[in-house]
Amino acid sequence: MSETPSPVDGDPADVLCTPADYVRWAASRFEAAGLSYGHGLDNALDEAFYLVRGALHLPHELPEVYLRARLMPAERRRLVGLIEARVTTRKPIAYLLGEAWFCGMRFRVDERVIVPRSPLAELIMEGFEPWVARPPRRILDLCAGSGCIAIACAKAFPDAEVHAVELDDGAAELMDANIADHGLGGRVHAHRGDLFEPLRTAGVEAFDLIVTNPPYVPDDEWAALPAEYHAEPRLALAAGTDGMEVVDRLLHEAPGFLAPGGTLVGEVGASVAPFMARFAGLPAHWPEFVHGGSGVFVIERDDLVDWLQGDRDVG
C-alpha cells in the first residue's frame, strides 16, 4: 500500500472553497493513499464525488453549477474531516456518512451491518423477471442485515407480505430502524434468530420467494481482504473453509419454507467456484446483470428438492 501523503500545507479548509475543489482534492488523497473501492463504487473520483455530495446533502443528479458554489466554513471543515477519516481509518464512506443507497432508497448503516451493494437490487427493481412468473404474495429475506432487501422487495411488490430474519442483535436493531423509516412496520415483519429457526417457532407459512445475501467468503480470503472490508462485521462475510457453511444449510432447509412453485434467489458473489464444487449438479440459473455484479443463483423449489433427493441417494 502506498504511504499516505500529508495534507496540503496549512488548513485545506482555508484554501478549498467549492464542492469541485473538494472532489478533486479527495480523489487525489484517495488515490495516493491506495484505498480499496468495493462498496458500490470502483474508483477514487466516484468515491470523492459520493462523499462530497452526501456530506452536503445534495441530490444524486447534481447540476454542474452547484459544484462551483462557495461553501460555508462549517461545510468545509466537515468535508476535510470526512476525507481525512476515509484515508486514516479506511472505513467505507457509507459508515462515515451513516447512510447508503439501495434500489434508489436511503438506508441507515453503521458498522453493525455490511454496506448495501448487492446486484440483487437490479433483480428487485425488475420484479425478478423472468425468474419469478407472477408477483409473490409472501417474501422472505434471510440474513437481512440492514433490511434493505426486505424493504426494497416490499416497495417492489406492494401487495406482498414480507418477512426478514437476522441473527445479530445489533444488525436487527438497525433493520428495525430502517423498516420504521420507510413506514413499513405493518408489512415487513422482522425476526431475530438463526436462519429459519425463528420462523419455525412463529409458525409462519411458506413463501413464494426467498431472497438471501448470506455470508459466503472463505475464511482465508476474508483474512486477506483490504481494511475497508474488515470494518464490516465478520459474521456477515466469512463462512468457513470454502465459504459455503451457511449456504449449505440454506439449500437443505429452504424447501421446507418454499411454497409449491416457489423460488430461491441467493448471492454468493466471487464464491461461485466453491459453490459449484460443493453443490455439483445443482440446476441453478445464473442471471447476468446490466449494471454490474455477478454470482447470484436462482433455483425453483421442485428443482432443489429433486437435487437434494439425488444427493441423499448418492450419499
Order of alpha helices (4+ residues) and beta strands (2+ residues): alpha-alpha-alpha-alpha-alpha-alpha-beta-beta-alpha-beta-alpha-beta-alpha-beta-alpha-beta-alpha-alpha-alpha-beta-alpha-beta-alpha
